[in-house]
Amino acid sequence: MTPEHLPTEQYEAQLAEKVVRLQTMMAPFAAPVPEVFRSPVSHYRMRAEFRLWHDGDDLY
């Protein structure tokens, strides 16, 4: 996949596969279902952010 050729017709399938992959990786930790924020199908930045933090004894 290059910036000149992004398979926009595969967006939904790729997003669904990523969600399943993340849920599978997080399953041993009893993680909640991830909240998914869709991007526009084209002209979006390819990046992700993942954070965990503590507030006292709480984990977010």
KOLLO-562494 format. One line per 2 residues: for each residue x, y, z of N, C-alpha, C. Coordinates in nm, 4 decimals, always signed. Layout:
// KOLLO-562494
X,Y,Z,X,Y,Z,X,Y,Z  ...;
END
This chain:
// KOLLO-562494
+0.0859,-0.1172,+0.0000,+0.0000,+0.0000,+0.0000,+0.0905,+0.1234,+0.0000  +0.0706,+0.2092,-0.0954,+0.1476,+0.3330,-0.1058,+0.0510,+0.4505,-0.1062;
+0.1014,+0.5711,-0.0786,+0.0121,+0.6876,-0.0825,-0.0563,+0.7070,-0.2174  +0.0074,+0.6582,-0.3254,-0.0530,+0.6719,-0.4579,-0.1659,+0.5714,-0.4792;
-0.1596,+0.4578,-0.4091,-0.2631,+0.3549,-0.4266,-0.3127,+0.3072,-0.2908  -0.4209,+0.3619,-0.2474,-0.4847,+0.3180,-0.1242,-0.6160,+0.2510,-0.1621;
-0.6326,+0.1247,-0.1252,-0.7531,+0.0509,-0.1663,-0.8763,+0.0948,-0.0871  -0.9329,+0.2087,-0.1243,-1.0472,+0.2634,-0.0506,-1.1677,+0.1704,-0.0528;
-1.1775,+0.0857,-0.1554,-1.2895,-0.0076,-0.1624,-1.2794,-0.1167,-0.0555  -1.1627,-0.1290,+0.0071,-1.1421,-0.2301,+0.1109,-1.1506,-0.1722,+0.2523;
-1.1878,-0.0463,+0.2645,-1.1866,+0.0208,+0.3950,-1.2667,-0.0543,+0.5011  -1.3917,-0.0885,+0.4715,-1.4779,-0.1539,+0.5710,-1.4203,-0.2886,+0.6140;
-1.3726,-0.3678,+0.5184,-1.3154,-0.4987,+0.5508,-1.1885,-0.4839,+0.6339  -1.1031,-0.3868,+0.5998,-0.9803,-0.3648,+0.6756,-1.0112,-0.3186,+0.8173;
-1.1067,-0.2299,+0.8318,-1.1436,-0.1811,+0.9645,-1.1994,-0.2953,+1.0492  -1.2863,-0.3754,+0.9923,-1.3440,-0.4887,+1.0657,-1.2350,-0.5864,+1.1089;
-1.1388,-0.6132,+1.0217,-1.0290,-0.7047,+1.0543,-0.9443,-0.6482,+1.1676  -0.9192,-0.5185,+1.1664,-0.8408,-0.4556,+1.2733,-0.9127,-0.4655,+1.4073;
-1.0425,-0.4456,+1.4069,-1.1204,-0.4537,+1.5313,-1.1143,-0.5958,+1.5869  -1.1335,-0.6958,+1.5007,-1.1279,-0.8357,+1.5450,-0.9889,-0.8687,+1.5982;
-0.8845,-0.8240,+1.5284,-0.7470,-0.8507,+1.5720,-0.7207,-0.7895,+1.7090  -0.7638,-0.6666,+1.7309,-0.7446,-0.6006,+1.8599,-0.8215,-0.6731,+1.9699;
-0.9463,-0.7102,+1.9430,-1.0260,-0.7815,+2.0435,-0.9615,-0.9151,+2.0796  -0.9064,-0.9840,+1.9815,-0.8392,-1.1116,+2.0064,-0.7151,-1.0917,+2.0929;
-0.6358,-0.9899,+2.0625,-0.5149,-0.9631,+2.1410,-0.5477,-0.9232,+2.2840  -0.6572,-0.8508,+2.3040,-0.6916,-0.8005,+2.4364,-0.7780,-0.8974,+2.5172;
-0.8270,-1.0047,+2.4561,-0.9173,-1.0991,+2.5235,-0.8617,-1.1544,+2.6550  -0.7325,-1.1885,+2.6643,-0.6817,-1.2421,+2.7906,-0.6908,-1.1432,+2.9077;
-0.7120,-1.0176,+2.8786,-0.7143,-0.9145,+2.9819,-0.8561,-0.8683,+3.0163  -0.9568,-0.9357,+2.9653,-1.0974,-0.8998,+2.9895,-1.1232,-0.7529,+2.9556;
-1.0657,-0.7084,+2.8441,-1.0806,-0.5691,+2.8008,-1.2231,-0.5432,+2.7521  -1.2713,-0.4210,+2.7695,-1.4044,-0.3882,+2.7168,-1.4012,-0.3840,+2.5637;
-1.5169,-0.3858,+2.5040,-1.5277,-0.3749,+2.3584,-1.4728,-0.2382,+2.3177  -1.3825,-0.2327,+2.2180,-1.3250,-0.1035,+2.1798,-1.4283,-0.0121,+2.1140;
-1.4121,+0.1157,+2.1385,-1.4948,+0.2153,+2.0705,-1.4230,+0.2506,+1.9407  -1.4903,+0.2370,+1.8295,-1.4281,+0.2565,+1.6983,-1.4702,+0.3913,+1.6420;
-1.3714,+0.4689,+1.5999,-1.3952,+0.5989,+1.5376,-1.3548,+0.5872,+1.3915  -1.4527,+0.5884,+1.3033,-1.4250,+0.5738,+1.1605,-1.3609,+0.7011,+1.1047;
-1.2702,+0.6805,+1.0107,-1.2091,+0.7903,+0.9368,-1.2805,+0.8033,+0.8035  -1.2612,+0.9162,+0.7366,-1.3099,+0.9217,+0.5984,-1.2420,+0.8093,+0.5190;
-1.3064,+0.7582,+0.4178,-1.2515,+0.6469,+0.3409,-1.1225,+0.6859,+0.2691  -1.1071,+0.8112,+0.2346,-0.9829,+0.8567,+0.1714,-0.9413,+0.9904,+0.2322;
-0.8177,+1.0255,+0.2071,-0.7609,+1.1527,+0.2518,-0.7609,+1.1671,+0.4044  -0.7168,+1.0650,+0.4721,-0.7046,+1.0710,+0.6174,-0.5610,+1.0368,+0.6566;
-0.5220,+1.0781,+0.7744,-0.3882,+1.0461,+0.8240,-0.3881,+0.9043,+0.8778  -0.2869,+0.8284,+0.8429,-0.2746,+0.6912,+0.8913,-0.2006,+0.6923,+1.0242;
-0.2746,+0.6995,+1.1324,-0.2130,+0.6960,+1.2640,-0.3157,+0.6466,+1.3644  -0.2642,+0.6048,+1.4759,-0.3510,+0.5578,+1.5837,-0.2898,+0.5988,+1.7167;
-0.3718,+0.6075,+1.8160,-0.3253,+0.6441,+1.9489,-0.3890,+0.5482,+2.0484  -0.3084,+0.4968,+2.1383,-0.3555,+0.4016,+2.2379,-0.2984,+0.4445,+2.3719;
-0.3827,+0.4651,+2.4696,-0.3360,+0.5124,+2.6001,-0.4003,+0.4335,+2.7132  -0.3235,+0.4134,+2.8169,-0.3719,+0.3604,+2.9441,-0.3179,+0.4517,+3.0521;
-0.3965,+0.4773,+3.1541,-0.3449,+0.5569,+3.2640,-0.4137,+0.5173,+3.3934  -0.3500,+0.5559,+3.5021,-0.4029,+0.5286,+3.6360,-0.4492,+0.6587,+3.6999;
-0.5558,+0.6501,+3.7753,-0.6022,+0.7607,+3.8590,-0.6325,+0.6971,+3.9939  -0.5344,+0.7020,+4.0822,-0.5473,+0.6292,+4.2079,-0.5441,+0.4804,+4.1778;
-0.6446,+0.4076,+4.2220,-0.6523,+0.2641,+4.1950,-0.7279,+0.2326,+4.0665  -0.7802,+0.3337,+4.0000,-0.8561,+0.3126,+3.8769,-0.7631,+0.3089,+3.7564;
-0.7964,+0.2271,+3.6610,-0.7207,+0.2145,+3.5370,-0.8123,+0.2497,+3.4211  -0.7661,+0.3367,+3.3331,-0.8451,+0.3803,+3.2178,-0.7724,+0.3471,+3.0899;
END
